[in-house]
Amino acid sequence: MRHLLLAGAATLALAATGALGQSLQDAKQGGSMIVTYKDDVSTLDPAIGYDWQNWSMIKSLFDGLMDYEPGTTELRNELSESHTISDDGKVFTFTLRDGPTFHNGRKITAEDVKYSLDRVTDPETKSPGAGFFAMIEGFDAQSAGEADGLSGVKVLDDRTVEITLTRPDATFLHVMALNFAMVVPKEAVEEFGDDFGKNPVGSGAFKLAEWTLGQRLVFEAYDDYWNEGLPKMEQITFEIGQEPVVALLRLQQGQADIPGDGIPPAQFLEVMNDPEQAKQVVEGGQLHTGYVTMNTQMPPFDNKQVRQAVNMAINKDRIVKVINGRAIPANQPLPPSMPGYAEDYEGYEFDPEKAKELLAEAGFPDGFETELFVYNTDPNPRIAQAIQQDLKAIGITAEIRSLAQANVIAAGGEKDQAPMIWSGGMGWIADFPDPSNFYGPILGCGGAVTGGWNWAWYCNEELDAKAAEADSIVDPARAEERQQMWREIYLQIMEDAPWAPVFHEQRFTIKSDQLGGPDEIFADPVHIPVHYDYVFSKNVQ
Amino acid sequence: MASYILRRLLQSALILLGITLVTFVLLYLVPADPARQIAGRSATAETVANIRAQLGLDQPFFVQYWRYLTGLLQGDLGRSYLQRTEVSELVASRLPATLLLMAGAIACELALGLTIGIIAALKRNSRLDNGLMIFSFISISAPQFVVGILLLYVFAVKLGWFPIGGYGTFAHLVLPAVTLGFLGGGWYSRMMRSSMIDVLGQDFVRTARANGLSKWRIVLRHVLPNAILPIIAMIGIDIGLFMSGIVVVESVFGWPGIGQLAWQAIQRVDIPIIMGVTLVSATAIVLGNLLADLTAPLIDPRIKLK
């Protein structure tokens, strides 16, 4: 399951790539760094790993056909040298580079690509990412366990693979850049079986040299990496089991380079108010939105006016203060750096008086009682309390139900369990930088099913149809038109108000003095906390 | 003796069986569906159903429990849902660290507890005694997390005497062991004090004094060996107390033991790991108690095992 996930700080794509190229060319290879984490790494199998911690580790151990320019959300070819899209937008043909090898020394072929896609969609693999590949022909049979691979993936020759979709899909290249689509060698998967995630063999810039359960992982540079000059570091050590507070102390003592879990909330102000330390912090946006869902199937939230009143009652600026300004207030589901974001939309203003009037109009002049579900880790209960106070001011008494993450998710997935949920800690961070990724499972009809992730149980069939239409626009020349359609979809959602969007989180990475590299890779949209392949050591320069 | 051990072992097995049943029921009732958790949010209903079937989660409760038990008898603790690794491997990799920490902590606890207890008993009702008893009271009631962080801050950060968390050398062991020992030491000191006072008032001590033996000789040769008896039985029972403290202390000091593993698994509702760790700790507690009971007659021949 997705504990939090990936990101995208679609920051200044163009400027970044230019600057990045220059400063990195001069950087020498060598040196090492220490990254600390509280929790053990769960798995390094790209078909299975799906949390914020292993996501970027897997990216450094494996490669896929597609990837992003470092520090940006701009797609580029990776293991594929080039790709073509048929006119109807349904057939994608990838030509592989000649040269890349797996860490076991074997050259990568088109067969490996097919094997990897068949594997991730095979129900036996139990991949949490299988659903992303639903647009590939033959997916349904494969996912039902009735087929022997995806009929839509064909190997034309050693270096060419052709993928046919059942519908034109503008997000497909993004899907091919997900970790789930990364290429794995069949022989290693078969050798290690269920333990492949502990013995990963990929083709990435780093290979796994040591994994002592519960203590440390050591990555070493892969000398035969196809992309010359990478990685910059000779070695990365991930030390496991360190509380964020302790990790920060170690960084301050020069015993660690990056606290992977970030700056602990309690120390945030102290760090930012100290000029010496603040200098070492890089801030970046991410494709995240924190929101309150209102169950549109449960009274009184089946009433649109009630939901709009809640939108007006929440003081977002104050909530941002509660988390020490580590976010910007939100007025719509999409974060600002996402294509399709409505710049000129002002959202619901903070106006408790007007909210009270709306409630009275809806038939609740004296308010009502309800429940607000929240994930029980800091700062989420504090945020829920702030929301509770705001709601109290317009007459709504919300009892806070503070539970473990799995329990909140389970309650959200039942039609009549959770009237309101604060999404924090489970909030949506996009898997890939496209507006469609904020819709399907969390706002579309498909997610409004038992066990689904559409906790507002909002289902607007007209919007579903429009979303499908927008996603069928594959032609890059019509990208603008597609964005416009998505923009309209999200504005309609705001009119129906199944959510009260609250804020978009910012990312803050603190690093030691010895680490070098452009800021973009320390706030890389898809690599958290950093883009390991590109970080260099100043000690060897 | 043999029949006593056999009976106790049988009892222990039944207790452990009961613990697996209770844990299994509780985790069965947790409203979090492992299949959905594994499948992820973009999974189709078919995928979820498929995973559920593969894990046997679609079976009735007793079938699942029976499967778990038969696996357990063959030494199979199951496979973690999220890490996809054998639970026995995960536990085994962390057990040495926990055992080491436990040994260190018991040593600290005894050193601290016995010293304080002895001094307090000898200086009974003095200011020193009152002070020491207040200290032991505080040490019992202090939150482990706070003590751990405080020690870390003073001795690792400010004074730099010890590493800031981690595992590997003797220096790494000191602070976590002292934290646990500080908290447990309070119990031992109170126990030791009352036990000492009890022995000091007995006839043979008076006789020894009357015979003109030196004060230290009396304490070391006659009082201590008698007073320490109840303490030794306490060590076995203490393992249970340790298990709860170890989760917090291991987390604070980044100590890679099973307490930390349990904490991580609980946060992610990784049921096979939670089951496995619970079972291992329960076994430790049961064995600790058994050991305490078995050693008691060796130390004090008046105790008879029946």
Interface residues (C-beta under 8 A of the other chain):
Chain A: M1 R2 H3 K38 D39 D40 S42 T43 D45 I48 Y50 P123 E124 K126 S127 P128 G129 A130 G131 F132 A134 S143 A144 G145 D194 D195 G197 K198 T212 L213 G214 Q215 E239 I240 G241 Q242 E243 V245 V246 L249 R250 Q253 Q255 A404 Q405 A406 N407 I409 A410 A411 G413 G440 P441 G447 V449 G451 G452 W453
Chain B: V30 P31 A32 D33 R36 Q37 I38 A39 G40 R41 S42 A43 T44 A45 E46 T47 V48 N50 I51 Q54 R79 L82 Q83 R84 T85 E89 L90 S93 R94 A97 I149 L152 A156 V157 P163 I164 G165 G166 Y167 E250 S251 V252 F253 G254 W255 P256 G257 Q260 L261 Q264 I266 Q267 R268 V269
